C-alpha cells in the first residue's frame, strides 16, 4: 500500500478499547500510534497482545496543541458530526493520522479545529472506538491497496470483471 498512516485517541476512558485499536493498527500496517490527554498502558489494556507500543513509534501528547505530525501528514478526525464527510465518500490522504475521541464523549473542539478532515461512519449511533478505527483502517486498505476487483455476483468469476487498475473503486481513485 502506498503512503503511511498512524492512529490515536483523545481523552481515552477505556484502555481495553485503545489496546484493541492499537493492535488492529499494528495488524493493518500502521506506522505509529498516539494518545492525546490520555493515559495508556499496555499492561492495563491487556487487549493489545501484539504490544504495539513496543513495536511501533508511540507518541503521547498532553493537549491537541502539542500534537506534532510528520511533514505532509493530514489529520483526520473520526466523529459522528452532521458536517463530517461520510466514510464511503472520503478519499484517504496518502499520509494520514486518524484520531478518535473518548467512548463517552467527542473529540474536543480544539482537536476538531486542527483536523484537515472530519469523517463519520454512516451508522445510526456511535460504535465502539476499536470498531470505528478498524472500519476506517479497512476502508483505507481497500481504497489505497492493490486488490483485484470483486466479482459482480457470486456466480461471476473475478477474471470476467472489468479491469480496475490498482484495485481501487473508480469513484475513489487518486
N, C-alpha and C positions, 0 to 999 in steps of 0.2 A: 504494500500500500504506500502511496506517496504521502509526503508530509509527516507530521507528528502531532500528537495530542497529549494533553495532561488533563486530569480531572481532580476536583476538590470540593470541599464543603465549607459552608459558613455557619457558625453558631451550632455546631453539632450537639445533639442531645442524646443520641443513642449510638455508642461506639460499635455495637454489633452491625448496625447498618453501614457505617463507614468502612468497617472491615470487609463487609460483603462488596461494597462499591470498589474499594481499592484492589481487592483480589480479582474482581471482574476486569478492572482496568489493566491489571498485570496480564491477565489471560488474553485480552484483546490487543495487546501490544502497546499499551500506554507508555509514554516516555517519562512522565513524572506525576506525582500526586501532591496535593497541598491541603492545608486547613487554614481557615481564617477565623479568628476569635473562637477557637475550639480547642479542646484537649482530646488528643487521640493517643492511645497506647495499644500496640499490637497485642500485648498480654491481656488487656481489658476487653479488647474486641473479640478475641478467640475465633471469629468467623473468617479472618484472613489467614488461612492455613498456608498460603504461599509466602507470608511475611513480606508483603510488598515493600514497606519502607526499608527493608534490608536489601532489596534487590533493585529498586528504582530510586532516583532522587526524590526526597520528601521535603517539602518546604512548609514552614509554619509562619503565619503572619498574625499579628495581634489585631490588625484592622484592615479594612479594604484599602485604605490609603497606602499601606505598606506593601500591598501586592505588587510583585515585580515579575514580569513575564519575559521570555526570550524575545529578541527583536523580531518583529513581524508576526508575532503570535496574537491572535484575536481572542478576546474574552467573550465567551458565550454563556449567558445565564440561562438556566433551565427553571422556569417558573410558570405557574398557571395564572397568567395575566391576560386580560382581554386584548391588549395591544401586542402581545407576543406573536411571533410567526409560528404557525403550526409546523411541527416537525416534518410531515410529508412534503411540504413546500420549501423547506430550508435547504440551502446549498452550504454544505460544511466547508469552512475555510481549510486550506491545506495545513496550516499551522494554527491550532486551536487549543484553548484551555477552557474546559467546561466547568461550571460551578453550580452547585445545588444548595438550596437553603436547608434550614433545620426541619425536622419532621413535624414539629408543632408550630411552624411559623413560615415566614417567607424570606427571600433574600432582602437584605437591608436596602433602603433607598440609596445609600452611599455606594453600595456594590452595584445595584442596577444602573446607576449613573455611569459607572466605569465600564459597563458591558458594551461591546461593539454590536452585539446581537442579543436578543432575548427570545428564546423559543419555548414552545409548550407542546406537550404530548396531548393529542386530542382525546382526552378522557373526560368522563362526567365529573370526576373528582380527583384529588391528588392521590398518587400511588406512592408506595414506599421509596425512599431515597435510593436504595440499592437497585430496585427495579427500574426506576426512572433513568438512572445512569446507564444501566445495562441496555435499555431500549435505545437510548441515544447513541451509545457506542456501537451497537449492532447496526443501526441506521448508517452511521459513518462508514463502517466496514463495507456494507452493501453498496453504498453510493460511491465510495472512493476506491474500493478494491477492484481487482480484475477477475470478475467471475463471468462464467457463461450465462447467457440469458436463460431464464426459466422456461420450461415448456408451456405452451399456450393452454394445454389441457392435460389431464392425467394420461390420456391415450396418445398424446403427441410425444415425439421424441425431441430432445434438446437440439439435435443436429438439424431438424427441419425448421427451427425457429429462425426468424430473420436475424442477420448478423447485427451485433451491437458492440462496436469496438470498446474495449476496456470493461465490458460487463456493466456499464452504467446505464441507468434509465435515461432515455433520450431527453426527457424534460429536466434532468438534473445533471447533465454532463457539463464539464467545465470548459 
